[in-house]
Amino acid sequence: MKGVMGKVLRVDLTEGTMREERIPEAVYEQLIGGVGLGAYYLYQHIPADADPLGPENILGFVSGLLTGTGSVMTGRWMAVCKSPLTGGWGDANCGGNLAPAIKQSGYDAVFFSGVSDKPVYFAVDSKGPRLEDAAHLWGMDTITAEQTIIAEYPGRKRPSVAVIGPAGENRSLISGISNDLGRFAARSGVGAVMGSKKLKAAAFAGIRKISCAFPDTVKELSKEYSAKIRRQNLPPIVKGGALPLLGKALGLPVGIPLDAMLTTGLFKKWGTIYNNAAGVVNGDSPLKNWSGSKVDYPAESYRKINPDNIIGRETRKYHCYSCVIGCGGICDISDLVPGTTHSHKPEYETVCVFGGDLLNDDLDAIFIINDMCNRGGIDTISAGSTAAFAIECFQNGLLTKKDTDGLELNWGDGKSVIELVRRMIAREGIGDLLADGTKQAALRLGNRNGNGNGNGDRAEKYAVHAGGQEPGLHDSRFDPLLGVHFAADPTPGRHTIGAGLYYTISHLWEKVSWAPRVTRPYAKSSDYLPSKTNALKTKANACYKALTDTVGGCMFAMITGVQHWKIFEYINAASGWDRTADDYMEAGLRVQTLRQLFNIKHGIDPRSFKLHPRMYGDPPLTEGPNKGKTVPIEEMVGEHWHMMGWDRRTGVPLEQTAVELGLDLLLAGAAGAAKAAGAADAGAAAGAGGEGEGGSKGDVDGK
Ligand code: SF4
């Protein structure tokens, strides 16, 4: 088959050895590549009791099937591992130029196991793979280390480099991996796993060709998509100050089946930050550690984070490999951080978490923190959420100035957060407590009572996370289907899997036989119901996103919809297969089920991925656009699991599902594992008075 390299490299860092492994074609047919290939490999090779920061964990750098085939919007690579943050499946994906470089090195993936006894970095080029000493790089920030490796590189081709910063070296559970001088694979604690292996960096400088079955067809598809994107330009009259009006429109109680191609003008002009002020107005942006509303962060605050103020610092646009949108930007912040020559524009999530979630409107502080996080190698979503947790603990006496070495933590004080984040990256003082995210910090703070008032407040009351991971900054009270994905995905707390809005603009029903049609305006109140239609939508979201991650696709292309970014046609043309959209959505379901089975194998109870009550409106907010809204999250998650062919009460994939998806043939024992876990849970549920699972695989006729 075409499109893939057909083999992976396994590097044992304890022994310093490497071996190539061929991947059977059936694996690609069933799981496509990218995250599917990662799940296939890690499910088999990581033992159930492996310490995520120990030698048995495996960290993979994987690339997707479409990357490098001539298809556009397919430059995302993915880090995969057992997550030290959740204890289950971990992945994080990132753009830049690394994804094609992995394939050009001759492999679809490179997997690292073991622990090196000294800092090393991995390099691969036309001379083959090797490990290099990294003692001189250890302790460097991500950008300096990447620039050093590139400057020292002996070959003619400039390498693409993935690298950790001090946070990863310090095994912060919320650290990530950087490439392209500050692009970030941030989530799941992948940086801590890399740090635990003493692997500072991986540099890819291969020159292998990437094959494609029907390059002319791929070229036509790319031409068509690129032409549509080129046409999407906002008139200059549209200014950032008008975006709250757009926010108001999207906050109306009626859902409209939009053509998302129209929104790409916003991405081209501002990038993801176009949503920051709009999200405050309509309730999409969580505020004050998910406890506030726009009453707490009024117009005089959110106007300061107007995207025009942010792109005022942009010196050039940034495109990932094969991208025709270009939502990124490079900013000049040399007046704020002297000597800084390269700083990526903060994303929506970063501005929201270090802005409204802390009630902070000091934009300069947000630029400084964003740069610090990228250089230090820490996830902005988790670091900002943990700062919000710390402020709320401080305000309620669970943390004192004694704990913080005199640092005052107040809502709206961006300057103190700069210092707090510096300490988190360095694991210094209070930063050591916070460097592993909200769940771990709350566990360590335990039952300490605020102000000695004996009111029994526990730190966990302020620790907003889903299954150990801090959620993306989109409010599940605003979009309940997003809440289902926060709770039900094998990597909980991820805002990128799906949402009600994503579904409505994906137009999946145009190509997928079982995807519910949304062609007319509908009452958004129906999104708050545990209905079969909603479960079909969340199933479709999950399968579509998993498929996108198997090919290296960008989610901003994914959400422009299948009528524009023709993922199914692309895969056929690149691979040479002739399969239907339903076949590919089934591959997405297979990948998603395998990720869930990974969690089951590693002792994760899917029911433990609970959302913080604030995330589903318990108690409901008393002000703002999400006032009075509560999401029946448990029932909705149960419906979603059922539709996926997983046990409605436990989230364990049914044995029949694993067999029907062919996972048992691909991975000996996968169905048996599902059966064993299902039997154990059935027993527990029966003991608790639960009723049996009536159906098998979810019926899929709700078009
Ligand atoms: S839209 Fe943005 S994130 Fe996606 S590929 Fe382009 S630059 Fe990268």
Boltz pocket constraint, residues with backbone or C-beta under 6 A from the ligand:
constraints:
  - pocket:
      binder: B
      contacts: [[A, 73], [A, 75], [A, 95], [A, 96], [A, 318], [A, 319], [A, 320], [A, 321], [A, 323], [A, 324], [A, 325], [A, 326], [A, 327], [A, 328], [A, 554], [A, 555], [A, 556], [A, 557]]
      max_distance: 6.0
